[in-house]
Amino acid sequence: MSQLKIEPIRLPGLELKRPIIISGPCSAETEEQTLNTAQQLSDMGVKIFRAGIWKPRTRPGAFEGVGSIGLPWLKRVKEETGMFIGVEVANAHHVYEAIKYGVDIMWIGARTSANPFAVQEVADALKGIDIPVLVKNPVNPDLELWIGAFERLNNAGITQLAAIHRGFSTYDKSEFRNHPQWQIPIELRRRFPEIPIITDPSHIGGKRSLIAEICQEAMDLSFDGLIIETHCNPDKAWSDASQQITPETLKGILDNLVLRRPKIGDTPRNTLDELRKQIDKLDNQLLDILKERMKISEAIGRYKYENNITILQARRYDEIMNDRKAKAESRSLNADFVTEIFESIHEESIRCQSAVMNKELKKKEDN
Ligand SMILES: C=C(O[C@@H]1C=C(C(=O)O)C=C[C@H]1O)C(=O)O
């Protein structure tokens, strides 16, 4: 199991409290737009400003960021508002430029964190620089690749690290621009509880109407912060207009966030302990039932071996899936959830039957 050395993010003079808020436009477009947005955010108490300077776009021809000429604008933001400034970096040149202009915090984008060569280049460029680096999840839902990026940065001596959860690309259209797949950042939290997780509702939602609920969900998962795109005139934004909001809208969203305590602490435990005992008991029953079901699958596997029948019986499988889904619905259980469970049980049943068949075959060969 990998070990990471994670230290809290240090920004001089700023006490980082949950939720950490990072905000600013998707892209710095003009000096005026950058400063105007920053001033409004600063007035409402936001301390960390973000703006994209180099924008990796899916197709050529879209606005790809203003490049290094935007860095003096960010420097002005820092000087005039006192906010800390952050940009996305994707190669060594970006890192050197950002350092030159006093950038306080850098993040690695989702397309970059999917590419170990690019992450390594950024890590090598950062060697010897003590700066917080935020790593967006790779575009594909691959937790190991995400962890690999933290390891590469760690190996280069970067320890002030945090994760940005921006959702995962899917071919299917869904209500989200990038599917949250919350179980992936949750698994990151389980394995590396010391890594702060910052959710990016702008990229997950892709539209303004989803931002508030994604922020609330992230807070209820006890994540640590939010990075939210804001623009002084969102409808006129040069990139990602549909997901940017005004600083004023952001203020409304933040004011309405319900912040619950991540630790159970000294709340009266009796009720919770009792309910958890009931969960433990039911989980044990589930495990016993699964064990019994797999034993029957094995017996079916032996029967199929002896009678020369294929393991997969698509019609029976289809009947089971339709039946269990209907029964899930009649019990007000989420049909997608139940479908996933039975898909997984079926897969394991096939694996158990294959193992039985291979064992029988080997026995026969050995005789
Ligand atoms: C157990 C069997 O084999 C496979 C596994 C199934 C299951 O675990 O429910 C169902 C159908 C088959 O694809 C079977 O044929 O009944």
The ligand as an SDF file (V2000), in Angstrom:
LIG
                    3D

 16 16  0  0  0  0  0  0  0  0999 V2000
  -26.5370  -20.3040  -11.7730 C   0  0  0  0  0  0  0  0  0  0  0  0
  -26.6580  -20.3920  -13.1220 C   0  0  0  0  0  0  0  0  0  0  0  0
  -25.6970  -19.9380  -13.9950 O   0  0  0  0  0  0  0  0  0  0  0  0
  -25.5710  -18.5750  -14.3860 C   0  0  0  0  0  0  0  0  0  0  0  0
  -25.7020  -17.7460  -13.2010 C   0  0  0  0  0  0  0  0  0  0  0  0
  -26.9210  -17.3520  -12.7600 C   0  0  0  0  0  0  0  0  0  0  0  0
  -27.1160  -16.8900  -11.3450 C   0  0  0  0  0  0  0  0  0  0  0  0
  -26.1580  -16.8870  -10.5830 O   0  0  0  0  0  0  0  0  0  0  0  0
  -28.2460  -16.5820  -10.9660 O   0  0  0  0  0  0  0  0  0  0  0  0
  -27.9930  -17.3710  -13.6680 C   0  0  0  0  0  0  0  0  0  0  0  0
  -27.8470  -17.8070  -14.9380 C   0  0  0  0  0  0  0  0  0  0  0  0
  -26.5760  -18.2500  -15.5060 C   0  0  0  0  0  0  0  0  0  0  0  0
  -26.1060  -17.3000  -16.3970 O   0  0  0  0  0  0  0  0  0  0  0  0
  -27.8610  -21.0130  -13.7380 C   0  0  0  0  0  0  0  0  0  0  0  0
  -27.7540  -21.4300  -14.8940 O   0  0  0  0  0  0  0  0  0  0  0  0
  -28.8940  -21.0950  -13.0560 O   0  0  0  0  0  0  0  0  0  0  0  0
  1  2  2  0
  2  3  1  0
  2 14  1  0
  3  4  1  0
  4  5  1  0
  4 12  1  0
  5  6  2  0
  6  7  1  0
  6 10  1  0
  7  8  2  0
  7  9  1  0
 10 11  2  0
 11 12  1  0
 12 13  1  0
 14 15  2  0
 14 16  1  0
M  END
$$$$
